Amino acid sequence: MNVVERRDVRLIVAFRSLSLIGDELALFSLMVHYATSNQKWMIGLLAFINVAPPVFLTSVAGLVIDRVPIKRLLALVSLAQAAAAVGLVVIHSNVGVVVLLLLMGCGVAFTQPGYGTLVTHITPREDMATTMSTMQSAAAVATMSAPVLAGLIYGSFGASTAFAIDAITFLIVSVVTSLLVHDRIPEPHDPKNKTKGEMWAGMRWLFGDGLLRPVVITTMVTVLALNMIAVAEAILITHDFHGSATVFGLFGASFGVGNLLGSLAARKLPKGDVNCVQQMFAACIILGATFGAIGWAPTLAWVFPLFFAGGIGNGIINVAINTLFATRLPDEIRGRGMAAISTVFTGMTLCSLGLGAVAIALVSARTIYQIGGITTLVAIAVLGPLSLRQAQRLATTQGA
């Protein structure tokens, strides 16, 4: 990677992470506001709005990304998101808040696959694992720091300040994006192509690639288990193990630290499709084993190292699978491919949160952890060998 490529990637990663923190500030402030004003029904609606637009719009967004110069598109969308965040400062009605958050979520449907498309377009194949590691590490830092910053800013200055900061981060991202040297300008579109078929090209690639198909299915099962467990986490720590809110926070932080270390460690691992598949399934085994072990842990002292180990596994999975996606994705459908990835895994998150809410009403938190761990390990046992054989076959015939 040359100096200019490295500079552009670092700018995108740094300021996108800053924007993630801004988003967390706004969402945290809204959640606390509605929790303390006896409008708890709005919390569930906000959680849905935060996830739904990327699921339902990314197929359209992916097609747009593959049709227009991406730098200008992302700068304009980020600017529109900044305007919506400013709206939150002055509009306080429930309907207004919902509309503005929907607009911001529609922006995410474009920016989430869009910046992924731009970064992977800029990055040479041999440097892809390092770039994915940097992106996941920065996201881990943002995810860990955002709740702390959100609590401090909301508690000291109120919700309006949090919304204003979110708007400023969007504005900065828009300006930085417009100043990038690299752009992705697609080939002229042939109007004879059918838009409907073209729109789903990314999904056909994702599930049509013989190597990726079992990897994607296994990861979907892992995401399902991980998010169902997230619903049960607070009950497990505070009710089953009688830990305090502070202890609950520390356990969340241990997973975050493990996730960061796993993301950083992944850049040192061997490169290539076969190695990525091996690393991904080995990390899934770690994650599944820790899920199950937490469900059977006798005391709270066992849970902390298990959370930490699970975080390491999660970090390695994120880097390995994103590297695999980025290196196997044809550039001409890169936007639609990134959109398909976003749709599948965000959709699984949405489904798993709902299933987790139902499951926690029916069974204990320990049982959810046990089911999540066993399900993940079974998926690996069934699909892991298939993926490895396919990767080795492709490595022999094509050179991975």
C-alpha positions in Angstrom: 0.0 0.0 0.0 1.5 3.4 -1.0 1.5 6.5 1.1 -1.6 8.1 -0.4 -3.6 4.8 -0.1 -2.6 4.4 3.5 -3.5 8.1 4.3 -7.0 7.8 2.7 -7.7 4.5 4.5 -6.5 5.9 7.9 -8.7 9.0 7.4 -11.8 6.9 6.6 -11.2 4.6 9.6 -10.5 7.3 12.1 -13.4 9.6 11.3 -15.9 6.8 10.7 -15.0 5.6 14.2 -15.6 9.2 15.5 -19.0 9.2 13.8 -19.8 5.8 15.5 -19.2 7.5 18.8 -21.4 10.4 17.8 -24.2 8.0 16.9 -23.9 6.3 20.2 -24.1 9.7 22.0 -27.4 10.4 20.3 -29.0 7.0 20.8 -27.8 6.8 24.4 -29.4 10.2 25.1 -32.7 9.3 23.5 -32.8 5.9 25.4 -32.1 7.6 28.8 -34.7 10.3 28.0 -37.5 7.9 27.2 -36.5 5.6 30.1 -36.8 8.4 32.6 -39.9 10.0 31.1 -42.0 6.8 31.4 -42.1 6.2 27.7 -40.4 2.9 27.7 -42.3 1.8 24.5 -40.2 4.3 22.6 -37.0 2.4 23.6 -38.1 -0.7 21.7 -39.2 1.4 18.7 -35.8 3.3 18.7 -33.9 0.0 18.8 -35.9 -1.3 15.8 -35.5 2.0 13.9 -31.7 1.8 14.6 -31.4 -1.5 12.8 -34.3 -1.8 10.3 -33.4 0.8 7.5 -30.1 -0.9 6.6 -31.8 -4.3 6.3 -34.6 -3.1 4.0 -32.7 -0.5 1.9 -29.2 -1.8 1.4 -30.0 -3.7 -1.8 -31.1 -0.4 -3.4 -28.2 1.4 -1.8 -25.7 -1.2 -3.2 -27.0 -0.7 -6.7 -26.6 3.1 -6.3 -23.1 2.7 -5.0 -22.2 0.6 -8.1 -23.6 3.3 -10.4 -22.2 6.6 -9.2 -18.9 8.0 -8.0 -18.8 6.9 -4.4 -16.9 9.8 -2.8 -19.5 12.4 -3.7 -22.4 10.1 -2.7 -20.9 9.4 0.7 -20.1 13.1 1.3 -23.7 14.1 0.5 -25.3 11.4 2.6 -23.1 12.2 5.6 -24.1 15.9 5.1 -27.8 14.9 5.1 -27.3 12.8 8.3 -25.7 15.9 9.9 -28.8 17.9 9.0 -31.0 15.2 10.6 -28.9 15.3 13.8 -29.3 19.1 13.9 -33.1 18.4 13.7 -32.9 16.4 16.9 -31.6 19.5 18.7 -34.8 21.5 17.9 -37.5 18.8 17.4 -38.6 16.9 20.5 -41.9 15.4 19.6 -42.0 11.6 19.4 -43.1 11.6 15.7 -40.4 14.1 14.8 -37.7 12.0 16.5 -38.9 8.8 14.8 -38.8 10.5 11.4 -35.3 12.0 11.9 -33.9 8.7 13.1 -35.4 6.9 10.1 -33.7 9.4 7.9 -30.4 8.9 9.7 -30.9 5.1 9.4 -31.6 5.4 5.6 -28.2 7.2 5.5 -26.6 4.2 7.3 -28.0 2.0 4.5 -25.7 3.8 2.1 -22.7 4.7 4.3 -22.2 1.2 5.9 -21.6 -0.6 2.6 -20.3 2.5 0.9 -17.3 3.1 3.1 -16.6 -0.6 3.1 -16.7 -0.5 -0.7 -14.3 2.5 -0.8 -11.8 1.1 1.7 -11.6 -2.3 0.0 -11.4 -0.7 -3.4 -8.4 1.4 -2.3 -6.6 -1.4 -0.4 -4.4 -3.9 -2.4 -5.2 -7.5 -1.9 -2.0 -8.3 0.0 -2.7 -5.6 2.6 -6.4 -6.4 3.0 -6.0 -8.3 6.3 -4.1 -5.5 7.9 -6.7 -3.0 6.8 -9.5 -5.1 8.1 -7.7 -5.5 11.4 -7.3 -1.7 11.6 -11.0 -1.1 10.9 -12.2 -3.7 13.4 -9.8 -2.5 16.1 -10.9 1.1 15.6 -14.6 0.0 15.8 -13.8 -1.9 19.0 -12.3 1.2 20.6 -15.2 3.3 19.6 -17.7 0.7 20.9 -15.9 0.5 24.3 -15.5 4.3 24.7 -18.8 5.5 23.4 -21.0 4.4 26.4 -18.6 6.1 28.8 -18.5 9.3 26.8 -22.2 9.2 26.3 -22.9 8.9 30.0 -20.5 11.8 30.8 -21.8 14.2 28.1 -25.5 13.4 28.7 -25.1 13.7 32.4 -23.1 17.0 32.3 -24.6 18.8 29.3 -27.9 17.1 28.3 -29.3 15.6 25.2 -29.1 18.6 23.0 -25.3 18.8 23.3 -25.1 15.1 22.5 -27.2 15.6 19.3 -25.1 18.6 18.3 -21.9 16.6 18.7 -23.4 13.8 16.6 -24.2 16.4 13.9 -20.6 17.8 14.0 -19.1 14.3 13.6 -21.3 13.7 10.5 -20.2 17.1 9.1 -16.5 16.2 9.7 -16.9 12.9 8.0 -18.6 14.6 5.0 -15.7 17.1 4.7 -13.0 14.5 5.1 -14.6 12.2 2.5 -14.7 15.0 0.0 -11.0 15.6 0.5 -9.9 12.0 -0.1 -7.6 11.5 -3.0 -9.1 8.2 -4.1 -12.5 7.6 -5.5 -14.4 4.7 -7.1 -15.9 5.6 -10.4 -17.9 2.7 -11.9 -17.9 1.8 -15.5 -20.8 3.4 -17.5 -24.0 1.4 -16.9 -25.5 -0.5 -19.8 -29.3 0.5 -19.9 -30.1 -2.9 -21.4 -29.3 -4.6 -18.0 -32.3 -5.4 -16.0 -32.3 -3.3 -12.8 -34.1 -6.0 -10.8 -31.6 -8.7 -11.6 -28.7 -6.3 -11.1 -29.9 -5.3 -7.7 -29.6 -8.8 -6.3 -26.1 -9.5 -7.8 -24.5 -9.1 -4.4 -26.8 -11.6 -2.7 -26.2 -14.1 -5.6 -22.5 -13.7 -5.1 -22.6 -14.1 -1.4 -24.6 -17.4 -1.5 -23.4 -18.5 -4.8 -19.7 -18.7 -4.0 -19.0 -22.3 -3.0 -16.3 -21.3 -0.4 -18.3 -18.5 1.1 -21.7 -20.2 1.4 -20.9 -22.5 4.4 -18.8 -19.7 6.0 -21.8 -17.3 5.7 -24.2 -19.8 7.2 -21.9 -20.6 10.1 -21.4 -16.9 10.8 -25.2 -16.3 10.7 -25.6 -19.0 13.3 -22.9 -17.4 15.4 -24.4 -13.9 15.1 -27.8 -15.4 16.1 -26.3 -17.0 19.2 -24.2 -13.9 20.1 -27.1 -11.5 20.0 -29.5 -13.8 21.8 -26.9 -14.1 24.5 -26.5 -10.3 24.6 -30.2 -10.1 25.6 -29.5 -12.6 28.5 -26.2 -11.1 29.6 -27.5 -8.5 32.1 -29.8 -11.1 33.7 -27.0 -13.7 34.0 -24.6 -11.3 35.7 -27.0 -9.4 38.0 -29.6 -12.1 38.8 -28.0 -15.5 38.4 -24.6 -14.4 39.8 -25.9 -11.5 41.9 -23.4 -9.1 40.5 -23.7 -5.3 40.7 -24.2 -2.9 37.8 -20.5 -2.1 38.1 -19.6 -5.7 37.8 -21.9 -6.1 34.8 -20.1 -3.1 33.1 -16.7 -4.7 33.8 -17.7 -7.9 32.2 -18.8 -6.1 29.1 -15.5 -4.2 29.1 -13.6 -7.5 29.3 -15.3 -8.8 26.2 -14.5 -5.4 24.5 -10.8 -5.6 25.4 -10.6 -9.2 24.2 -12.3 -8.1 20.9 -9.7 -5.4 20.5 -6.8 -7.7 21.2 -8.2 -10.4 18.8 -8.6 -7.8 16.0 -5.0 -6.6 16.5 -3.7 -10.2 16.7 -5.4 -11.2 13.5 -3.2 -9.0 11.4 -0.2 -11.2 12.4 -1.9 -14.4 11.3 -1.0 -16.1 7.9 -2.9 -14.7 4.8 -4.9 -16.4 2.1 -8.3 -17.9 1.7 -7.5 -21.2 3.3 -5.9 -19.5 6.3 -8.8 -17.1 6.7 -11.3 -20.0 6.8 -9.1 -21.9 9.3 -8.8 -18.8 11.5 -12.5 -18.1 11.3 -13.6 -21.6 12.3 -11.0 -21.9 15.1 -12.2 -18.6 16.5 -15.8 -19.7 16.2 -14.9 -22.8 18.3 -13.4 -20.5 20.9 -16.6 -18.4 20.9 -19.0 -21.3 21.0 -17.0 -23.0 23.8 -17.0 -19.9 25.9 -20.7 -19.4 25.4 -21.5 -22.9 26.6 -18.9 -22.7 29.5 -20.4 -19.5 30.8 -23.8 -21.2 30.9 -22.3 -23.9 33.2 -19.9 -21.7 35.2 -20.2 -22.4 38.9 -19.2 -18.9 40.1 -18.7 -15.3 38.8 -14.9 -15.7 39.0 -15.1 -18.1 36.0 -17.1 -15.8 33.8 -14.6 -12.9 33.5 -11.8 -14.9 31.7 -14.5 -16.6 29.6 -15.9 -13.2 28.5 -12.3 -12.1 27.7 -11.6 -15.3 25.7 -14.9 -14.9 23.8 -14.0 -11.3 22.9 -10.6 -12.5 21.4 -12.5 -15.1 19.3 -15.0 -12.5 18.2 -12.2 -10.1 17.1 -10.4 -12.8 15.0 -13.7 -13.8 13.4 -14.5 -10.2 12.3 -11.1 -9.7 10.7 -10.9 -13.2 9.0 -14.4 -13.1 7.5 -14.2 -9.5 6.4 -10.8 -10.2 4.8 -12.3 -13.2 3.0 -15.3 -11.2 1.8 -13.1 -8.3 0.6 -10.6 -10.4 -1.3 -13.2 -12.6 -3.1 -15.7 -9.8 -4.0 -15.5 -8.7 -7.7 -14.9 -5.0 -7.9 -17.8 -4.4 -10.4 -20.4 -5.5 -7.8 -18.4 -4.4 -4.7 -21.2 -2.0 -3.6 -23.9 -4.6 -3.9 -21.7 -7.3 -2.3 -21.0 -5.1 0.7 -24.8 -4.2 0.8 -25.6 -7.9 0.8 -23.2 -8.6 3.7 -24.8 -5.8 5.6 -28.3 -6.9 4.9 -27.7 -10.5 5.9 -25.9 -9.9 9.2 -27.9 -6.8 10.3 -31.0 -8.8 9.5 -29.8 -11.7 11.7 -29.1 -9.2 14.5 -32.6 -7.9 14.2 -34.1 -11.5 14.3 -31.9 -12.7 17.1 -32.7 -9.8 19.4 -36.4 -10.6 19.0 -35.7 -14.3 19.6 -33.6 -13.5 22.6 -36.5 -11.4 24.1 -38.8 -14.4 23.7 -36.3 -16.9 24.9 -35.5 -15.0 28.1 -39.2 -15.1 29.0 -39.3 -18.9 28.6 -36.0 -20.2 29.9 -33.1 -19.1 32.2 -30.2 -16.9 31.1 -27.9 -19.9 31.7 -29.9 -22.1 29.3 -29.7 -19.4 26.6 -25.9 -19.4 26.9 -25.8 -23.2 26.8 -28.0 -23.4 23.8 -26.0 -20.6 22.0 -22.7 -22.4 22.7 -23.9 -25.8 21.6 -25.6 -24.4 18.4 -22.5 -22.6 17.4 -20.3 -25.7 17.9 -22.7 -27.9 16.0 -22.7 -25.5 13.0 -18.9 -25.5 13.0 -18.8 -29.3 13.1 -21.2 -29.6 10.2 -20.1 -26.8 7.9 -16.4 -26.3 8.9 -15.0 -29.3 7.1 -17.0 -28.4 4.0 -15.5 -24.9 3.9 -12.0 -26.1 4.5 -12.2 -28.7 1.7 -13.6 -26.1 -0.7 -10.9 -23.6 0.3 -8.1 -26.2 -0.2 -9.6 -27.2 -3.6 -9.7 -23.6 -4.8 -6.1 -23.1 -3.5 -5.0 -26.0 -5.6 -6.8 -25.1 -8.8 -6.7 -21.2 -8.6 -4.1 -20.3 -6.0 -5.6 -18.8 -2.8 
